Amino acid sequence: MDDRLIVALDVPNALVGLELAEKLGDAVSFYKIGLGMLTGGGLALANELKQEHGKRIFLDMKFFDIGATVEAAVRGIAQYDLDFLTVHGDPHVVRAAKEGAKGKDLKILAVTILTSLDRADLDAGLIVPGDLAEITTTRAARALEAGADGVIASPREAALIRALPQAAGKLIVTPGVRPAGTAAGDQKRIETPASAIAAGADHLVVGRPIWQAADPRAAAEAIVAEIRAAAR
């Protein structure tokens, strides 16, 4: 198993997620569970995969609120002994999340700019003008300075973030990864697994290209092989 591949269980409920995990077997050691499955038994599945199957778990909640609320929410999550948790990359949110995770091994990952957004989307959301990659890199630097254990960013910004002095020893986790020949879906800033690894990513998050494949295990194994080849 290679934990650089994180499979996103963006499926309707925990039963479907567990079925997929069973199909993937020992080809996958790390899973992401996000908001879409929260009301479908996502936390229960996270605990089952962690405690009974020995998998690593990335809980993708993207918390954003006042500091006290974020701290309380993260403290509640931290008791489950999971591995990664996302919050928005605003410094006050990151600081609160780190306080909530104090004393636990839970890694706090800061979201920079979602990989489904482009400059037009930022304009619509009244986000500061400028180059998207530059904004992403600046947000990453500020989040890391606030204490984040790593950042979530598209593969296209991974190299810029890896070059930051603040990124030394920190994690870069990249969604928006698509093997050559697969559909982009709702992602706009995508790259192949090999490109993401070459750019400095530590973990790649891949969902639909695996769970929509005719043979999910073979799809996962092919991505792992590409990751290893790129790392060499």
C-alpha positions, -999 to +999 in steps of 0.1 A: +000+000+000+011+036-007-005+062+015+004+090-010-029+080-027-060+091-008-092+078-022-122+102-019-153+082-008-176+108-024-204+082-025-240+084-012-236+067+022-215+046+045-227+013+031-216+022-004-184+035+010-176+003+029-184-018-002-160+003-022-133+000+005-138-038+005-133-039-034-101-018-031-088-040-003-051-037+004-045-016-027-055+015-007-046+026+028-059+061+030-095+074+025-111+109+025-146+113+039-162+147+032-193+167+039-214+149+012-214+118+033-216+134+068-254+127+070-250+093+054-230+078+082-196+093+073-183+096+108-193+060+116-175+048+084-144+068+093-143+051+127-149+016+112-122+020+085-097+034+111-104+010+140-114-022+123-095-021+090-064-001+100-069+026+073-058+062+076-086+088+075-088+123+061-119+140+073-127+168+048-150+192+067-136+226+057-146+242+089-151+280+089-166+299+117-156+321+147-126+309+166-144+295+196-167+274+174-139+260+152-119+251+183-148+233+199-156+214+166-121+203+161-118+192+197-148+170+192-134+155+160-099+150+175-112+124+200-118+100+171-081+095+165-083+103+128-054+116+107-062+147+086-089+174+090-095+204+067-104+239+078-104+271+057-070+287+054-079+320+072-053+324+100-078+329+128-095+296+117-062+277+116-051+290+150-084+279+165-082+245+149-047+239+161-058+248+197-087+223+193-063+196+182-038+202+209-024+170+224-036+149+195-020+135+163-047+150+141-031+171+113-048+204+104-048+211+067-057+245+054-078+250+023-063+276+000-085+281-031-109+252-041-097+234-072-132+238-087-128+276-088-111+298-114-106+336-116-142+342-128-154+324-097-132+345-074-145+377-091-181+365-085-172+360-048-156+394-045-122+379-038-092+402-041-081+407-078-049+392-090-034+360-103-051+329-089-018+311-083-004+341-065-034+343-042-033+306-035+004+308-026-001+338-003-030+321+015-009+290+019+020+310+034-003+328+059-020+295+069+013+278+075+025+308+095-006+304+116+004+268+124-013+246+098+004+212+094-001+215+057-023+229+029-048+218+003-040+232-031-044+223-067-014+205-084-008+237-104+002+256-073+020+228-055+055+237-068+050+274-058+039+264-023+067+238-019+092+266-026+079+287+003+102+289+033+071+283+055+064+250+037+095+232+050+084+200+067+047+207+059+023+186+039+008+195+005-023+176-004-037+179-039-072+173-051-079+180-087-058+150-098-070+132-129-052+103-147-047+110-184-078+103-204-103+107-175-130+134-173-123+166-154-158+166-139-164+198-118-126+204-114-110+232-133-073+232-122-063+196-128-031+177-135-021+140-137-008+121-107+028+122-121+027+160-126+013+165-090+041+144-075+067+161-096+054+195-084+060+185-047+027+171-035+028+146-006-006+131-011-030+130-040-068+129-036-086+109-063-123+100-063-144+095-094-116+082-116-114+053-091-149+046-079-165+052-113-141+028-130-152-006-142-125-021-120-118+004-091-089-017-076-071-018-110-077+020-113-062+026-079-032+003-086-025+022-118-024+055-100-001+041-073+022+028-101+023+063-117+030+079-083+059+056-077+073+060-112+071+098-108+088+097-074+117+077-088 
